[in-house]
Amino acid sequence: MNVSVIGSGYVGTTLAACLAEMGHDVLNVDLDESIVDAINAGECPIHEEGLPELVEKHAGENLRAATDYDEVAETDLSFICVQTPTQDDGSLDYSYVESAAEMLGESIAEKADKHVVATKSTVLPGTTENVVGPALERTSGKTVDEDLGLVMNPEFLSEGTAVHDFWHPDKIVIGATDDESGDLVTDLYAAGDLLDDAELVRSDLRTAEMVKYANNAFLAAKISLVNELGNICKTADIDAYEVAEAVGMDDRIGSKFLRSGLGWGGSCFPKDVDALRAFARNNEYEPTLLNGVVDVNDRQPGRLVDLAASHVDLDGARVAVLGLAFKPGTDDVRNSRAIPVVERLRDAGADVVAYDPVAIENAKTAIDDDSVEYEDSAEAALEGADAALVCTDWDEFDALSFKGMKRKVLIDGRRIDVDRDELDVYEGLCW
């Protein structure tokens, strides 16, 4: 199948490369010329395990990139995978989505056959119908349901495991204005045998849009709940991980997302929960539980710093922060729990030295403080430190040596597997 993917960020690049691996001919459109040049040269524009190999393999063959929409009309199906920034009230800015739809509409105005447009960007219920559809109609002169098909096909990819997640989905959700358009997207995935093990959910547009938000809100709530339980366990000197292991044996609950710690971050959970809260308020409903989910998450970084302060006078202390990415396997620091940890340490007067295997450059942009020192290894960050705080559970941290520390104090926000006997103080956030 001939497919066009609008946007080459984390979702768009993963989708384009995996569809190419599936055997489809893929056009990836992005306005950033440097990204387009990189993809056409076989270079992956984002850090994601397994993705550089796919881009290199298919670039110049059945994966190509362009800065214009000229060839979109030659494709059967287009995916919109552009950003939807958060506004001050938590709602979303759809200007990129609308602009992409308008330019896409212009490109297919002279196309004789029906063209199907699938929204892949995470958008609130009603957006594909009320923003994407009208924008396409305005510039194409075509009509939804007649010569335009609309689909909502949310992604369920986790950064760090996006390629694996694409090939091993739990479900594929396809909301469509008509059966023909929904069938086209279904056939796209069937070509890669993805429907052999995944559940196929066919629905209307708004239901498909809401499934993505409900999915992420539930996972964020599960993490905040296990963190709240972990905080309670901490007050009673109970190992929260032993409790969670037993709780996870209940098949109504499951064992995934039961690791208590520093909380959730990244580009999806914070943004999606905030957008859903704003959506609820706009519909005159106050989302009390989701408010609590966010509150628990926001308090965890402060708890980690407070634990450090209970063992070390932070004013003037050298404190190592280990891990800056919001999770291992990615260089993404958006809403990383490490950032408020660094800021609180600096507010307390600490001299902060930080290390992450891949996210340092992004962290330098996100942390507006020139006084933070960055090292190129964990050992260098720990040298002469009065305390260390773990914010991301990179595998390499399991083999840490603390010999160079001034005081061997480790405050662990992620339950890494270190030799605690080597430490003077080991304190877990929730255990």
N, C-alpha and C positions, 0 to 999 in steps of 0.2 A: 504494500500500500504506500502511496505517496503522502507524506505527512509534513506539515510545517509546525514548528514550535516557536512561539513568540516569547522571547526572553531567554537569556542564557545564564541565569543565576543558578543557585543550588538545585532548585526543582527542574528548571528548564534544561540545564546541561545533563542532569541525570536521566531525565526522560528521553532527550534526544539521543544520547549515546546508547541507552538500553534498547530503544526502539530500533536503532541501527543494528545492534547486535542481534535483534530478533529477525532481521532481514528486510525491514522496511527502508524505503528511501526517505531520508530526513533532511529537511531544510531548517536550520536554526537561525532565526532572525533576531538581531540585537543591534541597537543604535550605537553601541560602544565599538568603535573600529578596532581598538586594541584587542578586545575579547574575540571579535570575529576573526581577526588575523591569527590569534593564538589557536583557536579551534581548527581553522583551515590548515595550520602548520602541525596539527596533531598534538597541541599542547593544551592541557586541561586548565581552565581558568580558576578552578576552586580546589580546595584540599578535601578529598573524599576518597576513602579506601576503594581501590578497584576501578575508579573512574578514569584516571589518566591512561590506563591500559586500553580501555574501550575507545576513548577519544583518539588515541594514537592509531589504533587498529583500523578505525573506520573513516577517519578524516581523509578527504580526497577520493573516497570511494562512495559509500552510500550515506555519508554524513558530510554536509557542507554548511557553511555559515555565510550570512550576508547582512549588510546594514540596511538594505531596502526590502520592500515587500513585492518586488516585481515578479518573482517566481511563485508567489503564494497561490495564485490562481491555477497553477499546474498541479497543485496538491488536492487530495480528496478531503482532507480533514486538517483543521488547525487547532492547536492548543494554545490558550493564553496563559502564560506562566510569568507574569510580571509582578512587581512588588505592590503591596497595598499598605503603605505606611500608616502608623497609628497617629491619630490626632490627639490634641490635649485632653479631650474628654473620653478617650478610649475608643472612639469610633474610628472608622477607616477612611483613608483618602483613596478614592477610586479613580483619580485622575489618570494614573498610568494604565489602568484597565480600560478606561473609556477611550484614551488616546490610542491604545493598541487596537481596540475594536474598530475605531474610526479608520485607521490606516489599513487595517485588514479589509474593511468594507470597500474602501477605494480600490484595493488591488483586485477584488473579485467582481467589480461592477460589470465588467463585460463578459464574465464567465457564463456560459450557457447552462451548464449543469448546476444542480443544487450543491451548495457548499455547507459543510457541517463545521460549526465552531464550538469547541469544548473549553469551558473555563476550568483551568487547573489551579489558578491562584485561589487561596483561601478567602472566600467572600461570604458575607452574611446573607441569610435567606432573603431572596427577592432581588439580589444584585444581578444575576445572569439575565433574569427576566426584565428588570427595570433599567439597567445600565448598559449591559453588553448588547442586548437585543436592539434597543432603540438606536444605539451608536452605529451598529452594523447597518440597520435599515436606512439611517440618514445618509450615509456615504455610499452605499452600494446600490440604492434604489430597489433593493429586493425586499421581500416580505418573509418574516419568520413563519414557518409552517408551510409555506409555498415553495420558495426557492432558497430558503435559509433554514438550517436546522440548528437548534441550540441544545447543548449538553452541559451538564455539570458533572465533572469527574474528579472528585477530591483526591489529593495525594495523602498517603499515610507513610511517608518516608522519615526515618530518623537520621539526623546528621551523624556521620561516623559509620553508619551501616546502611546508607541509602541504596547502594547497588544491591546488596543482599536483600533489603526490604522489597525492592522492586521485583526481584525474581521469586520471592517467597511471601506473597501477600496473604493476609488472613481473609481479606475481602476486597472486592472491586465494586465500587459504587458508581452507578451510571444513572443520573437523572436526565431526562430528555423531554423535549416538547412533543416528540412523535416517535413512534416505534422504529421507523426507518433510520433516524439519526442515532438512536440508542443501539440499534443493531450494528451500525457501522463501527462504533467504538467497541462494542462487544467482540466483533470479528477481529479488530486490531489486536486485542489481548489474546484472543483464542489462537492467533497465529504463533504465539510464543508459548503455548501450552500453559499459560498462567491460570486458566480457568479449571485446570485439572484438579487442583487441590484447594483453590480459593473459593469462597462463597461469592456468588454473583448477586448483587442487590440492584434491582431496577426500580426506579422511582420517578417522581416528578422533580423539577429543578430545586424547589425550596427544601424538600426533604433531603436531597443529596447534599445541599449546602449546610443544612443543620447537622447532618450526621458527623461531618468533620469537626464542628464546634463541640458537639456533645462528646465525641470521642476524646478530644484533648482536654476538655473540662473535667471529664471523669478521671483521666489519668493524673492530671494536676491535683485533683481533690484526693486521690488515693495516696499520692506522695505526701501531701500536706497532712493527711490523717495519720499516716505512719510516722511522720515527724512529730506530730503532736503526741502520739502514743509514746514515741521514743523520748520526748522531753519529760513526760510523766514518769516513764521507767527510770530515767536518770535521777529524778528526785528520790526514788525509792531504792537506788542501787541495784536495779534489775537490768540484765543484759537485754536490750530491746531486740537484738538480732535473734536471740533464742526464742523470744516471744513471737517475733514475726515468722520465724521458720515454722513454728507450730500452727500459727494462724493461717499461713499459706497452704497448709495441707487441706484446708476446707475448699472443695472444688467450686464453691460459690464465690470464693474470694480469689484464689490463685496466688502463686508465689511471686509473680512479676510485679515490679515497682513497689516492693516492700522493704527496700533498703533505706533506713532512716539516715538522715544526714543534713547536709547544708541546703538542700532544696533544689527546686527546678529553675531553669533559665532557658537561654537560647532564643531563637527567632520565633518559635511557635507558641509554646504554652503561655508565656506572659502576654503576648499580643492577643492570642485567641481568647483567653479568659477575660482580658480587659474589654475586648470588642463585644463579647457575649454579655458582659455586665452592662455595657452601654446600650446594647440592643434591647436588653430587658427593661432598662429604665426608660428608653424611648417608647416602649410599649406599656409603660406605667406599672412595671413590676420591679420590686427591689430584690435583687438576688442575694439574700442574706448568707446562704451557705457559701456561695462563690466569693463573697466579700471576706468571709473567714478563711477560705482557702488561700487567698492572697495575703491576708494578714499573717498567718502562720509562716508562709514562705518568706515574707519580708523580714520577719524577726530572727530567722536562723543565723544570718551573718553576724548580727549583733551579739547573739548568744556565743558564737565561736570566739569572738574578740573578748567578751567578758570572761570566758574560761581562761584565755591566755592571761588576762589581767589578774586573775586570782592566783597565778603562779609567778608572774614576772611584772615588775614595775615597768610599764610600757614606755613611759616618758624617758626618751634617750636610749631605749633598748634597740638593739639590732634584731629585727624580726624577719625571718624568711617566710615568704608566701609561696607555696609549692602548688603549681597548677593555676592557669589563668583562663583557659578555655572553659566554656560552660559544661563540657563533658569531654571525656577522652575520645580520641579518634577524629577530632575536628580542630580547626584553628579559629573557630567562631567564638567571639567573646561577648556577643550580644546578650545582655541580661545575665552575664556570668555572675554567680554568687561571689566570685573572687573580687570583683570590683568594689562592692560595698565593704568587703573585709579590708581591702587595702585602704580605702578612704577612712574607715573607722580607726584603723591603726595609726594613720597619719594624724587624725584629729586627736588621738591620745598622745601624740608626741613621739611615736616610734619612728626609727629609721628603717624603712621597708626595702628589702631586697627580694626580687621576685624571679621565678623561673618557670618556664613552660616549654615542652619539647618543640611546639610548632606555632604557638599563638602570641609570641612576644611582640612582634611588629603590630599586630592588631590591638594588643593591649596598650601599647604606647599611645595609640590614637584614642582609645576609649578612656584611659585614665589620665585625666587632666592634671598631672602633677609631675613636674620635671625632677622633683627630689627623689622619686622612686628609682632605685637602682635595679638594673636587670642583668642577670648572669646567664651564661650559656650552658650551665650544667647545674644539677641539683646540689652537687658537692660544693661547687663554688658559692652557691647561695647560702648554704649551711655554714660555711667557714666563718667562725667568729660570732655566730648568731646566739642570742640569748634565748630564743624560742623559734619554733617553726610551726606554721599552720598549713594543713593540707586542705586544698580547696577543690582539686580535681584528682580523681583516682586513676592516673596513668599507671600502666603496668610497671614501668621502670621504678616507680616509687616503692614497690615491694622489696627492692634490693638496696634501699638507702643505707648509707653508712653515716653515722652521726659523730664520728671521731673528731671532726673539725669544729664542732660547736663549742661555744664558750660555756653554755649550760644546755644540757641535753633534755630540753623540754619540747615535747611534740603534742600539739593540739590538733586532733584528727577530725576533719569534717566529713570524711568519706570511708572510714573503716578500711584503710589499706593494711596489707599483711606484712607488717614489719616485725623485727625482733625487739619486743618491748623490754627485754632484759638489758638491752644496751642503753636504755634511756634512764634518766633520772626521774622524769615525769612523763607518763603517757595519759592523756585525757581524751576520751571520745566525746563528740558533741552530744550524742543521744544514748550513750552506753557507758 
